[in-house]
Amino acid sequence: MNEFKDWNIKLKETFNATSNVAVLTVTEAGKLLNFSKDQMKVFVDKYKITKVPIMRSTHRYLLLKSEIDEIVAKRNV
């Protein structure tokens, strides 16, 4: 039986396979910072984190893994 994969996860895997820039979904980034998905969306807008737009969707986006890693590193200092 096929394992269910969230649409955002599928999109991220496709993007990472075809790009040299690693990305995370909003949910994944939120987990790294101990935020809910909604809290992470507010955080992204407040601190102007780079959004990687998704074609044909105005409300979905991916986040640059490098930026999230940098934020996590600063919070753990």
C-alpha positions as CSV (number, residue, x, y, z in Angstrom):
1,M,0.0,0.0,0.0
2,N,1.3,3.5,-0.8
3,E,2.2,5.8,2.0
4,F,0.3,9.0,2.1
5,K,2.4,12.1,1.6
6,D,1.2,15.6,2.3
7,W,1.1,17.8,-0.9
8,N,3.6,20.2,0.6
9,I,6.1,17.4,1.3
10,K,5.8,16.1,-2.2
11,L,6.4,19.6,-3.6
12,K,9.4,20.1,-1.3
13,E,10.9,16.8,-2.4
14,T,10.5,17.7,-6.1
15,F,11.9,21.2,-5.6
16,N,14.9,19.9,-3.6
17,A,15.6,17.3,-6.4
18,T,15.6,19.9,-9.1
19,S,17.3,22.8,-7.3
20,N,20.6,23.5,-5.6
21,V,18.8,25.4,-2.9
22,A,17.3,23.4,0.0
23,V,13.9,24.4,1.3
24,L,11.5,23.5,4.1
25,T,7.8,23.6,4.4
26,V,6.2,26.1,6.8
27,T,5.3,23.2,9.1
28,E,8.8,21.8,9.1
29,A,10.4,25.2,9.9
30,G,7.8,25.7,12.6
31,K,8.8,22.4,14.3
32,L,12.4,23.5,14.3
33,L,11.5,26.7,16.1
34,N,8.7,25.2,18.3
35,F,6.0,27.1,16.5
36,S,2.7,26.0,15.2
37,K,2.1,26.4,11.4
38,D,0.0,29.5,12.0
39,Q,2.6,31.0,14.4
40,M,5.3,30.3,11.8
41,K,3.4,32.1,9.1
42,V,3.2,35.2,11.3
43,F,6.9,34.9,12.1
44,V,7.8,34.7,8.4
45,D,5.8,37.8,7.6
46,K,7.1,39.7,10.7
47,Y,10.8,39.0,10.0
48,K,10.5,39.1,6.2
49,I,11.9,35.6,5.8
50,T,12.4,34.7,2.1
51,K,9.4,32.9,0.7
52,V,9.9,30.6,-2.3
53,P,6.7,30.9,-4.2
54,I,4.9,27.9,-5.6
55,M,3.6,28.2,-9.1
56,R,-0.2,28.3,-9.4
57,S,-0.7,29.0,-5.7
58,T,-0.8,32.4,-4.0
59,H,-1.1,31.1,-0.5
60,R,1.5,28.3,-0.4
61,Y,5.3,28.8,-0.3
62,L,8.5,27.1,0.9
63,L,11.2,28.6,3.1
64,L,14.9,28.6,2.5
65,K,16.5,26.0,4.8
66,S,19.7,28.1,5.2
67,E,17.7,31.0,6.6
68,I,15.8,28.8,9.1
69,D,19.1,27.1,10.1
70,E,20.6,30.5,10.8
71,I,17.7,31.5,13.0
72,V,17.8,28.2,14.9
73,A,21.5,28.6,15.5
74,K,21.0,32.1,16.9
75,R,18.2,31.0,19.2
76,N,20.4,28.2,20.6
77,V,23.4,30.4,21.5
